[in-house]
Amino acid sequence: MQNIQIKNKSTVCFGGINQLTSLRDFAKNKTVIFASKSVKEFACKIEGLLEALGADVYFYLTSDGEDNKSVEKALLFTQFLAYNEIGRNDVIINIGGGTLCDLGGFVASIYMRGISYINIPTTLLCAVDAAVGGKTAINSVGAKNLWGSFYQPEFVIIDCELMQNLSEGLIKEGMSEIVKYAILEESFASFLANLKGSNEIRENLNEILYRCINIKASYVEIDEFDRKERKLLNLGHTVAHAIERYSQYKTDHSTAVAHGLLYESEISYCVGYISLNRYNQIIDLCDRFLGIKRKPLNYEILQLMGKDKKNYQNKIVFALPDESGATVKEFTREQLLQIFQKINK
């Protein structure tokens, strides 16, 4: 697979952590590793590789989970950088899942007005989502991603061997975002439709990763700051974020997005943006690869959608499926309530 270049700012490298050997310029300076405790062994391997290249490495292990994507943890990271006299020419390497890459990228964007960082995702979900595209964020006052920035990583390194050896649970966790890309691009949907079962997903994982990241890169290229086209990558996420908040983040992001894709497809069909044939295609994708069943939407989730940061002029904003991809649509609360009542009959 070829590397993917995003706006001449960020490069996604496929092949493995040995890609670090081609980044020798970073080894001349101080390197900070922020890593999830769950991948300590893998992170230590990278630490050893960097030290062999002559890097001066500073290692910080942290817990996993959405609770760690906080103002308090961002402050601890920043204090660690300052204590070790990390400068603007040094580099941060984030090793872990989406929480770690969001948090580490955010800290990199604000420390000394921005220093270089590299993401090395260790989950499939992170590899096709948070690690790529330069959206960084932390949660605050009970709201998801309330503090954030657009700040591209220098590199994203996809360790294909690591991805191939992920547990079934971590493969399944990444499938909701993968199905999202299939809804956005018909050729990828056709590719997925030819795969039968989890074994074929794993066998084709490198190709799936490349296709998903290439789709995301194409949106970031034309709309880095999420003003227009990139909003389509929020497909499934308006409902998903409300579900996460309603559950006090006990519902994981992948499960929330899976339900969001189902509900938002139903909204799109209900208001006539997609045909019955297109709706059934999406339901089939969700059924085959996500294994979830539709449940009636709680009206409290509707209220929470009103607090989504994407909303505009008191209207709730969605990226909804259309016949060939997705489209951005806005509804008032009253319009959405009528749609909910129709769907929940």
ChimeraX attribute file (.defattr): number of C-alpha atoms within 10 A of each C-alpha:
attribute: neighborCount
match mode: 1-to-1
recipient: residues
	/A:1	9
	/A:2	9
	/A:3	15
	/A:4	18
	/A:5	16
	/A:6	24
	/A:7	15
	/A:8	9
	/A:9	12
	/A:10	20
	/A:11	19
	/A:12	26
	/A:13	21
	/A:14	21
	/A:15	16
	/A:16	15
	/A:17	19
	/A:18	13
	/A:19	16
	/A:20	18
	/A:21	14
	/A:22	8
	/A:23	13
	/A:24	14
	/A:25	11
	/A:26	21
	/A:27	20
	/A:28	14
	/A:29	18
	/A:30	19
	/A:31	24
	/A:32	23
	/A:33	22
	/A:34	23
	/A:35	27
	/A:36	23
	/A:37	16
	/A:38	15
	/A:39	15
	/A:40	15
	/A:41	10
	/A:42	17
	/A:43	24
	/A:44	14
	/A:45	12
	/A:46	19
	/A:47	20
	/A:48	13
	/A:49	16
	/A:50	20
	/A:51	14
	/A:52	12
	/A:53	17
	/A:54	15
	/A:55	20
	/A:56	17
	/A:57	18
	/A:58	16
	/A:59	14
	/A:60	14
	/A:61	15
	/A:62	16
	/A:63	14
	/A:64	18
	/A:65	14
	/A:66	18
	/A:67	12
	/A:68	17
	/A:69	25
	/A:70	21
	/A:71	16
	/A:72	12
	/A:73	17
	/A:74	20
	/A:75	12
	/A:76	13
	/A:77	20
	/A:78	18
	/A:79	13
	/A:80	16
	/A:81	18
	/A:82	13
	/A:83	9
	/A:84	11
	/A:85	11
	/A:86	21
	/A:87	15
	/A:88	14
	/A:89	13
	/A:90	18
	/A:91	22
	/A:92	25
	/A:93	25
	/A:94	30
	/A:95	28
	/A:96	28
	/A:97	26
	/A:98	28
	/A:99	24
	/A:100	29
	/A:101	33
	/A:102	24
	/A:103	27
	/A:104	30
	/A:105	33
	/A:106	25
	/A:107	28
	/A:108	28
	/A:109	23
	/A:110	15
	/A:111	17
	/A:112	13
	/A:113	9
	/A:114	16
	/A:115	21
	/A:116	20
	/A:117	26
	/A:118	25
	/A:119	31
	/A:120	27
	/A:121	27
	/A:122	28
	/A:123	23
	/A:124	25
	/A:125	23
	/A:126	23
	/A:127	28
	/A:128	27
	/A:129	21
	/A:130	21
	/A:131	35
	/A:132	26
	/A:133	26
	/A:134	24
	/A:135	22
	/A:136	27
	/A:137	27
	/A:138	28
	/A:139	18
	/A:140	14
	/A:141	8
	/A:142	11
	/A:143	17
	/A:144	20
	/A:145	18
	/A:146	14
	/A:147	14
	/A:148	18
	/A:149	19
	/A:150	16
	/A:151	23
	/A:152	26
	/A:153	28
	/A:154	19
	/A:155	25
	/A:156	26
	/A:157	26
	/A:158	28
	/A:159	20
	/A:160	17
	/A:161	13
	/A:162	16
	/A:163	21
	/A:164	16
	/A:165	11
	/A:166	15
	/A:167	11
	/A:168	11
	/A:169	8
	/A:170	15
	/A:171	19
	/A:172	20
	/A:173	21
	/A:174	21
	/A:175	22
	/A:176	25
	/A:177	24
	/A:178	26
	/A:179	24
	/A:180	27
	/A:181	22
	/A:182	23
	/A:183	27
	/A:184	23
	/A:185	17
	/A:186	14
	/A:187	12
	/A:188	18
	/A:189	19
	/A:190	11
	/A:191	13
	/A:192	19
	/A:193	15
	/A:194	9
	/A:195	16
	/A:196	11
	/A:197	10
	/A:198	13
	/A:199	11
	/A:200	12
	/A:201	19
	/A:202	18
	/A:203	12
	/A:204	14
	/A:205	17
	/A:206	19
	/A:207	13
	/A:208	18
	/A:209	19
	/A:210	19
	/A:211	20
	/A:212	21
	/A:213	20
	/A:214	18
	/A:215	18
	/A:216	19
	/A:217	22
	/A:218	17
	/A:219	19
	/A:220	21
	/A:221	16
	/A:222	15
	/A:223	14
	/A:224	21
	/A:225	17
	/A:226	17
	/A:227	9
	/A:228	12
	/A:229	18
	/A:230	19
	/A:231	20
	/A:232	22
	/A:233	20
	/A:234	20
	/A:235	27
	/A:236	26
	/A:237	25
	/A:238	28
	/A:239	26
	/A:240	27
	/A:241	25
	/A:242	25
	/A:243	28
	/A:244	22
	/A:245	18
	/A:246	17
	/A:247	13
	/A:248	11
	/A:249	18
	/A:250	11
	/A:251	16
	/A:252	15
	/A:253	21
	/A:254	19
	/A:255	19
	/A:256	23
	/A:257	27
	/A:258	27
	/A:259	24
	/A:260	23
	/A:261	27
	/A:262	22
	/A:263	22
	/A:264	21
	/A:265	26
	/A:266	24
	/A:267	21
	/A:268	22
	/A:269	21
	/A:270	17
	/A:271	9
	/A:272	11
	/A:273	20
	/A:274	21
	/A:275	14
	/A:276	12
	/A:277	11
	/A:278	18
	/A:279	20
	/A:280	15
	/A:281	15
	/A:282	22
	/A:283	19
	/A:284	14
	/A:285	20
	/A:286	22
	/A:287	15
	/A:288	15
	/A:289	21
	/A:290	21
	/A:291	11
	/A:292	14
	/A:293	11
	/A:294	12
	/A:295	10
	/A:296	11
	/A:297	16
	/A:298	12
	/A:299	12
	/A:300	11
	/A:301	18
	/A:302	19
	/A:303	14
	/A:304	17
	/A:305	26
	/A:306	19
	/A:307	15
	/A:308	21
	/A:309	15
	/A:310	15
	/A:311	16
	/A:312	13
	/A:313	8
	/A:314	12
	/A:315	19
	/A:316	22
	/A:317	22
	/A:318	27
	/A:319	23
	/A:320	29
	/A:321	29
	/A:322	20
	/A:323	15
	/A:324	12
	/A:325	17
	/A:326	25
	/A:327	18
	/A:328	16
	/A:329	14
	/A:330	17
	/A:331	16
	/A:332	14
	/A:333	16
	/A:334	10
	/A:335	12
	/A:336	16
	/A:337	15
	/A:338	11
	/A:339	17
	/A:340	20
	/A:341	12
	/A:342	11
	/A:343	15
	/A:344	11
	/A:345	6
